[in-house]
């Protein structure tokens, strides 16, 4: 889990914001507006090659979305779903392309992992918000302990979630958002957006990868 400074230049950020304006469809999942970039299409080939040059040689892109958040998200992993269940999942790269300089934004990564894409949104109080293709599970399904979650971390970052539903989770890393810098973690690790006050003030590009065969 690390941060890659200047993964995107200012021009890269501006390019993705422009590109978002010409995309044909945007999904609203109740917490964010998400645009599919159609990165596998021929018209994106040059940009895709450029992005792959910034990644480790043994990884290739499987997901590339542009997200505009208006609410803090829930706990989930970026694991496999049905169509890519045979992939050897690799890493997630979250790159801010809009940040409000007055506010601070954070992404919390947990020690616990799931190679399948699952979420605790229902149990933590978000219901189906933020859900598109991920399976809902509970802490009992996952076999988490009854150890209380760190109250200091909860009060600092996660007040949008039900505190008692976080039992058994432990924090591996806290990423602070920086414009253009990629925050990375293994796709299997559970993670969550920290709460934030001013809505509609941030946007990011999410890249997920798999290991090449």
C-alpha positions as CSV (number, residue, x, y, z in Angstrom):
1,X,0.0,0.0,0.0
2,X,1.7,3.1,-1.2
3,X,1.1,6.5,-2.9
4,X,2.6,7.2,-6.3
5,X,3.2,10.9,-6.5
6,X,2.3,12.7,-9.8
7,X,0.8,9.5,-11.4
8,X,-1.3,12.0,-13.3
9,X,-0.1,15.4,-14.4
10,X,-2.5,18.4,-14.3
11,X,-3.0,17.9,-18.0
12,X,-4.0,14.3,-17.3
13,X,-6.6,15.4,-14.8
14,X,-8.0,17.9,-17.2
15,X,-8.1,15.3,-20.0
16,X,-10.1,12.9,-17.9
17,X,-12.5,15.7,-16.9
18,X,-12.9,16.6,-20.6
19,X,-13.3,12.9,-21.6
20,X,-16.1,12.5,-19.0
21,X,-18.1,15.1,-20.8
22,X,-18.3,13.1,-24.0
23,X,-19.0,9.7,-22.5
24,X,-22.4,8.3,-23.4
25,X,-23.6,7.0,-20.0
26,X,-23.2,7.8,-16.3
27,X,-24.6,5.7,-13.5
28,X,-25.8,7.1,-10.2
29,X,-25.3,4.5,-7.4
30,X,-26.7,6.7,-4.6
31,X,-23.3,8.0,-3.5
32,X,-21.5,8.8,-6.7
33,X,-21.9,9.4,-10.4
34,X,-19.8,6.8,-12.2
35,X,-18.8,6.9,-15.9
36,X,-17.6,3.8,-17.7
37,X,-14.7,4.9,-19.9
38,X,-15.0,2.1,-22.6
39,X,-11.3,1.7,-22.3
40,X,-11.2,-1.5,-24.4
41,X,-12.5,0.4,-27.5
42,X,-10.1,1.3,-30.3
43,X,-10.6,5.1,-29.8
44,X,-9.1,4.7,-26.3
45,X,-6.1,2.6,-27.4
46,X,-3.5,5.4,-27.3
47,X,-4.5,6.5,-23.8
48,X,-4.6,2.9,-22.6
49,X,-1.1,2.2,-23.8
50,X,0.1,5.4,-22.0
51,X,-1.6,4.3,-18.7
52,X,-0.1,0.8,-19.0
53,X,3.4,2.4,-19.2
54,X,2.8,3.8,-15.7
55,X,2.0,0.4,-14.2
56,X,4.2,-2.5,-13.2
57,X,5.1,-4.6,-16.2
58,X,3.2,-7.7,-14.9
59,X,-0.2,-5.9,-14.5
60,X,-2.9,-5.0,-17.0
61,X,-6.0,-2.9,-16.6
62,X,-9.4,-4.6,-16.0
63,X,-11.5,-1.6,-14.9
64,X,-11.2,2.1,-15.6
65,X,-13.9,4.4,-14.2
66,X,-14.4,8.2,-13.6
67,X,-16.2,8.9,-10.3
68,X,-17.8,12.1,-9.0
69,X,-18.6,11.5,-5.3
70,X,-21.4,13.3,-3.5
71,X,-21.5,11.0,-0.5
72,X,-19.0,8.9,1.5
73,X,-19.0,5.2,0.4
74,X,-19.1,1.9,2.2
75,X,-16.7,-0.9,3.0
76,X,-16.0,-3.2,0.1
77,X,-13.3,-5.1,-1.7
78,X,-12.5,-4.6,-5.4
79,X,-12.3,-8.3,-6.0
80,X,-13.6,-10.4,-8.8
81,X,-17.2,-10.6,-10.0
82,X,-18.7,-13.3,-12.2
83,X,-17.2,-12.4,-15.5
84,X,-13.6,-12.2,-14.2
85,X,-13.6,-14.8,-11.4
86,X,-10.7,-16.7,-13.0
87,X,-8.4,-13.6,-13.0
88,X,-5.5,-13.3,-10.7
89,X,-6.5,-10.0,-9.2
90,X,-3.8,-7.4,-8.6
91,X,-4.1,-3.8,-7.4
92,X,-6.4,-0.8,-7.2
93,X,-5.2,2.6,-8.1
94,X,-7.3,5.6,-7.1
95,X,-6.2,8.9,-8.6
96,X,-7.9,12.2,-7.5
97,X,-8.6,14.5,-10.5
98,X,-10.6,17.1,-8.5
99,X,-10.1,18.0,-4.9
100,X,-11.3,21.0,-2.8
101,X,-8.2,22.6,-1.3
102,X,-10.2,23.6,1.8
103,X,-11.1,20.0,2.6
104,X,-9.1,16.9,3.3
105,X,-10.2,13.5,1.9
106,X,-9.1,10.1,3.0
107,X,-9.5,6.5,2.0
108,X,-9.2,3.8,4.7
109,X,-7.7,0.4,3.9
110,X,-8.3,-2.5,6.2
111,X,-6.3,-5.6,7.0
112,X,-9.2,-7.9,6.1
113,X,-9.5,-9.3,2.6
114,X,-11.9,-10.9,0.1
115,X,-10.9,-12.0,-3.3
116,X,-14.6,-11.8,-4.3
117,X,-16.1,-8.3,-4.7
118,X,-18.3,-8.0,-1.6
119,X,-19.6,-5.2,0.6
120,X,-20.9,-4.6,4.1
121,X,-23.1,-1.6,3.0
122,X,-26.4,-3.0,4.3
123,X,-25.0,-3.8,7.7
124,X,-23.1,-0.6,8.1
125,X,-26.2,1.5,7.4
126,X,-25.9,2.5,3.8
127,X,-28.4,0.0,2.4
128,X,-28.1,-0.5,-1.3
129,X,-26.4,2.9,-1.8
130,X,-23.1,2.4,-3.6
131,X,-24.0,-1.0,-4.8
132,X,-23.9,-1.9,-8.5
133,X,-22.4,-5.4,-9.0
134,X,-21.0,-6.3,-5.5
135,X,-22.6,-8.9,-3.3
136,X,-23.9,-7.8,0.1
137,X,-22.5,-9.7,3.1
138,X,-22.6,-9.4,6.9
139,X,-19.8,-9.6,9.5
140,X,-21.2,-13.0,10.5
141,X,-21.1,-14.2,7.0
142,X,-17.4,-13.2,6.8
143,X,-16.6,-14.5,10.3
144,X,-15.3,-11.3,11.8
145,X,-14.6,-11.2,15.6
146,X,-16.5,-9.1,18.2
147,X,-13.5,-7.0,18.9
148,X,-14.7,-3.3,19.0
149,X,-13.4,-1.1,16.2
150,X,-10.9,1.6,17.1
151,X,-13.1,4.4,18.3
152,X,-10.5,7.2,17.6
153,X,-10.3,6.2,14.0
154,X,-14.1,5.9,13.8
155,X,-14.6,9.4,15.2
156,X,-11.9,10.9,12.8
157,X,-13.0,9.2,9.6
158,X,-16.1,6.9,9.6
159,X,-19.0,8.6,11.3
160,X,-21.2,8.0,8.3
161,X,-21.2,4.3,9.2
162,X,-22.8,2.3,12.1
163,X,-20.0,1.9,14.7
164,X,-21.2,-1.4,16.1
165,X,-21.1,-3.0,12.6
166,X,-17.4,-2.4,12.3
167,X,-16.5,-4.9,15.0
168,X,-13.6,-7.1,14.0
169,X,-12.1,-4.8,11.4
170,X,-8.6,-3.4,11.7
171,X,-7.0,-0.6,9.8
172,X,-3.9,-1.3,7.6
173,X,-3.4,2.2,6.1
174,X,-5.0,5.6,5.8
175,X,-4.5,7.3,2.5
176,X,-4.8,11.1,2.1
177,X,-6.0,12.4,-1.3
178,X,-3.6,14.5,-3.3
179,X,-4.4,15.7,-6.8
180,X,-2.9,13.5,-9.4
181,X,-1.2,11.1,-7.0
182,X,-2.3,7.4,-7.1
183,X,-3.3,5.7,-3.9
184,X,-2.7,2.0,-4.2
185,X,-3.7,-1.2,-2.4
186,X,-4.3,-4.9,-3.2
187,X,-7.8,-5.3,-4.7
188,X,-8.6,-8.0,-2.2
189,X,-8.3,-5.6,0.8
190,X,-11.5,-4.1,2.2
191,X,-11.5,-0.3,2.0
192,X,-13.8,2.7,2.5
193,X,-14.1,6.4,1.9
194,X,-13.8,8.6,4.9
195,X,-16.7,10.9,5.6
196,X,-16.5,14.4,4.1
197,X,-18.5,17.5,4.7
198,X,-18.7,19.4,1.4
199,X,-20.4,17.2,-1.2
200,X,-19.8,17.4,-5.0
201,X,-16.3,18.6,-4.4
202,X,-14.2,15.7,-5.5
203,X,-13.7,13.4,-8.4
204,X,-11.3,10.5,-9.2
205,X,-10.2,7.9,-11.7
206,X,-10.3,4.3,-10.4
207,X,-8.1,1.7,-12.1
208,X,-8.1,-2.0,-11.1
209,X,-5.6,-4.5,-12.5
210,X,-4.9,-8.2,-12.8
211,X,-1.6,-10.0,-13.1
212,X,-0.7,-11.0,-16.7
213,X,-0.8,-14.7,-17.5
